[in-house]
Amino acid sequence: MLDIALIGTGGMVPLHDRFLTSMAARLNGSMLLIDCGEGTQVTLKQLGWGFKRLDYICITHFHADHIAGLPGLLLTVGNSGRTEPLTIIGVAGIKNVVEHLRVIAPELPFEIKYIELKSQTSLKLGEYNLSALPLDHRINCLGYAINISRPGKFDANKAKSLEIPVRLWSRLQNGEEINHENKIYTPDMVLGPERKGLKVAYITDTRPVGTIPEFISNADLFICEGLYGDDDKKEKAKEHRHMVFSEAADLAKRGNVRELWLTHYSPAMTNPEEYIDAARSIFPNAKTGFDRMTATVSFIN
């Protein structure tokens, strides 16, 4: 099971009930954060997921409403007792930007590792399989997709026929190769075909480019910016390289996702729910996100 939370849903300027952009994922105790706008540590504290197990931070781009909360968050993570390395992922230049922000957070009890991405790519971060997609914003920007793989079903009859000791079954089921009494046992000996995993896609600060539907294809949850709710603001969205609700909904429909959460609202849009019909008329399973909105994405048998 993969827990997802919108930490902040605002764009540009925080409001009294809406902090700036951030999303958190939690899997088996390990936490991954996408973006870290102003107020992230405040609302993350309110959520109650803690800070010590934050292992990965993915930054979409270097506009302040997506990264300005990072120095304070890093200090709080340090104060939580974390000593293990923390990895920060982003477009080329991420190390330089973060190190400059750390002028006000110079001493941390853990190492920061950096991964700079220059093109569409995939990488493995612990149990998270992360994919990144270049987007169309005013500066270099990435969309992210989190994939959680799921092995095939364990075949007990096959394990018995191979005379594999029962005490080894769980290790094989968890993907471990075992050398036992001069015999090698591998997971493929007892597991069926890999089953459908979990997928959560996150796209913000972009125009609806043609590569997005395939990138988000069949996601269990698609989190997408909707800076403006009204189609009358589409020209303004184009000018600033953003999207309106209907454009996000069209991407959700073309990507055949299960559910759409809208986020990254203009501060002028104080009640996004007023415009939700613009999205639902295209993609019925659309919802307006809000700070600390959560869901658990589960495997389907």
Residue pairs with C-beta under 8 A, 6 or more apart in sequence:
1 27
1 296
1 297
1 298
1 299
2 25
2 26
2 27
2 146
2 148
2 198
2 200
2 296
2 297
2 298
3 25
3 26
3 27
3 49
3 294
3 295
3 296
3 297
4 23
4 24
4 25
4 26
4 200
4 221
4 223
4 294
4 295
4 296
4 297
5 23
5 24
5 25
5 26
5 47
5 49
5 292
5 293
5 294
6 22
6 23
6 223
6 261
6 263
6 289
6 290
6 291
6 292
6 293
6 294
7 19
7 22
7 23
7 24
7 33
7 40
7 43
7 44
7 47
7 291
7 292
8 14
8 18
8 19
8 20
8 21
8 22
8 37
8 39
8 40
8 43
8 291
9 18
9 19
9 21
9 263
9 264
9 265
9 289
9 290
9 291
9 293
10 18
10 19
10 20
10 21
10 37
10 65
10 264
10 265
10 267
11 20
11 21
11 65
11 225
11 227
11 242
11 264
11 265
11 266
11 267
12 20
12 65
12 266
12 267
13 20
13 65
13 267
14 20
14 37
14 38
14 39
15 267
15 270
17 291
18 265
18 267
18 290
18 291
19 37
19 38
19 39
19 40
19 42
19 43
19 291
20 37
20 38
20 39
20 40
20 65
20 66
20 68
20 69
21 35
21 37
21 65
21 66
21 204
21 263
21 264
22 33
22 34
22 35
22 36
22 37
22 40
22 43
22 44
22 69
23 33
23 34
23 35
23 202
23 223
23 263
24 31
24 32
24 33
24 34
24 44
24 47
24 49
25 31
25 32
25 33
25 34
25 128
25 146
25 200
26 32
26 49
26 53
27 127
27 128
27 148
28 127
29 53
30 53
30 55
30 56
30 126
30 127
30 128
31 49
31 50
31 53
31 54
31 55
31 56
32 54
32 55
32 56
32 57
32 58
32 125
32 128
32 130
32 146
33 40
33 54
33 56
33 57
33 58
34 57
34 58
34 59
34 60
34 144
34 202
35 58
35 59
35 60
35 66
35 67
35 204
36 57
36 59
36 66
36 67
36 68
36 69
36 70
36 73
37 64
37 65
37 66
37 67
37 68
37 69
38 64
38 65
38 68
38 69
39 69
40 69
40 70
40 73
41 51
41 69
41 72
41 73
41 76
43 291
43 292
44 51
44 73
45 51
45 76
46 292
47 292
47 294
50 80
51 73
51 76
51 77
51 79
51 80
51 82
52 77
52 80
52 81
52 82
54 77
54 82
54 86
55 84
55 86
55 87
55 125
55 126
56 86
56 87
56 88
56 89
56 125
56 126
56 128
56 130
57 70
57 86
57 87
57 88
57 89
58 88
58 89
58 90
58 130
58 132
58 142
58 144
59 66
59 67
59 70
59 88
59 89
59 90
59 91
59 94
60 66
60 90
60 135
60 141
60 142
60 143
60 144
60 202
60 204
60 205
61 67
61 90
61 91
61 137
61 139
61 140
61 141
61 142
61 205
62 90
62 91
62 93
62 97
62 139
62 140
63 139
63 205
66 204
66 205
67 97
67 101
68 101
70 98
70 101
71 101
71 102
71 104
71 105
72 105
74 86
74 102
74 105
74 108
74 112
75 105
75 108
77 86
77 108
77 110
78 105
78 107
78 108
78 109
78 110
82 109
82 110
83 109
83 110
84 110
85 110
85 111
85 112
85 113
86 110
86 111
86 112
86 113
87 112
87 113
87 114
87 115
87 125
88 94
88 95
88 98
88 112
88 113
88 114
88 115
89 114
89 115
89 117
89 123
89 125
89 130
89 132
90 97
90 114
90 115
90 116
90 117
90 142
91 116
91 117
91 118
91 140
91 141
91 142
92 116
92 117
92 118
92 140
93 116
94 114
94 115
94 116
95 114
95 116
98 112
98 114
102 108
115 123
117 132
117 142
119 134
120 131
120 132
120 133
120 134
120 211
121 131
121 132
122 129
122 130
122 131
122 132
123 129
123 130
124 130
127 148
128 146
128 147
128 148
129 146
129 147
129 148
129 149
130 144
130 145
130 146
130 147
131 144
131 145
131 147
131 215
132 142
132 143
132 144
132 145
133 142
133 143
133 144
133 145
133 203
133 211
133 212
133 215
134 140
134 141
134 142
135 141
135 142
135 143
135 203
135 205
135 206
135 207
135 209
135 212
136 206
136 207
136 209
136 241
137 205
137 206
137 207
137 241
138 240
138 241
141 204
141 205
141 206
143 201
143 202
143 203
143 204
143 206
143 212
143 215
144 201
144 202
145 199
145 200
145 201
145 202
145 215
145 216
145 219
146 198
146 199
146 200
146 201
146 202
147 197
147 198
147 199
148 197
148 198
148 199
149 194
149 197
150 194
150 195
150 196
150 197
150 198
150 299
151 173
151 175
151 187
151 191
151 194
151 195
152 191
152 192
152 193
152 194
152 195
153 191
153 192
153 195
154 169
154 172
154 173
154 190
154 191
155 190
155 191
155 192
156 169
158 189
158 190
159 166
159 169
159 172
159 189
159 190
162 185
162 189
162 190
164 172
164 185
164 189
164 190
165 180
168 178
168 180
168 185
169 190
171 178
172 178
172 185
172 186
172 187
172 189
172 190
172 191
173 187
173 190
173 191
175 187
176 187
177 184
177 185
177 186
177 187
178 184
178 185
178 186
179 185
195 299
196 299
196 300
197 299
198 220
198 297
198 298
198 299
199 218
199 219
199 220
199 221
200 219
200 220
200 221
200 222
200 223
200 297
201 215
201 216
201 219
201 221
201 222
201 223
201 255
201 257
202 223
202 224
203 212
203 215
203 216
203 222
203 223
203 224
203 225
203 251
204 223
204 224
204 225
204 263
204 264
205 225
205 241
205 242
205 264
206 212
206 225
206 241
206 242
206 243
207 237
207 238
207 241
207 242
207 243
208 243
208 247
208 248
208 250
208 251
212 251
212 255
213 251
213 254
213 255
214 255
215 255
216 222
216 251
216 252
216 255
216 257
217 255
217 256
217 257
218 255
218 256
218 257
218 258
219 255
219 257
219 258
220 257
220 258
220 259
220 297
221 257
221 258
221 259
221 261
221 295
221 297
222 251
222 252
222 255
222 257
222 259
222 260
222 261
223 260
223 261
223 263
223 289
224 243
224 248
224 251
224 252
224 260
224 261
224 262
224 263
225 242
225 243
225 248
225 262
225 263
225 264
226 243
226 244
226 245
226 247
226 248
226 262
226 263
226 264
226 265
226 272
226 275
226 279
227 233
227 237
227 240
227 242
227 243
227 244
227 264
227 265
227 266
228 234
228 236
228 237
228 242
228 244
228 245
228 266
228 269
229 244
229 245
229 265
229 269
229 272
229 274
229 275
229 276
229 278
230 244
230 245
230 275
230 278
231 244
231 246
231 278
233 244
234 244
234 246
234 247
237 243
237 244
237 247
244 278
245 262
245 275
245 276
245 278
245 279
245 286
246 278
246 279
246 281
246 282
248 260
248 262
248 279
248 286
249 260
249 278
249 279
249 280
249 281
249 282
249 283
249 286
250 282
250 283
252 260
252 282
252 283
252 285
252 286
253 282
253 283
258 285
259 285
259 286
259 287
260 279
260 283
260 285
260 286
260 287
261 286
261 287
261 288
261 289
261 293
262 272
262 276
262 279
262 286
262 287
262 288
262 289
263 289
265 272
269 275
272 288
273 288
276 286
276 287
276 288
279 286
280 286
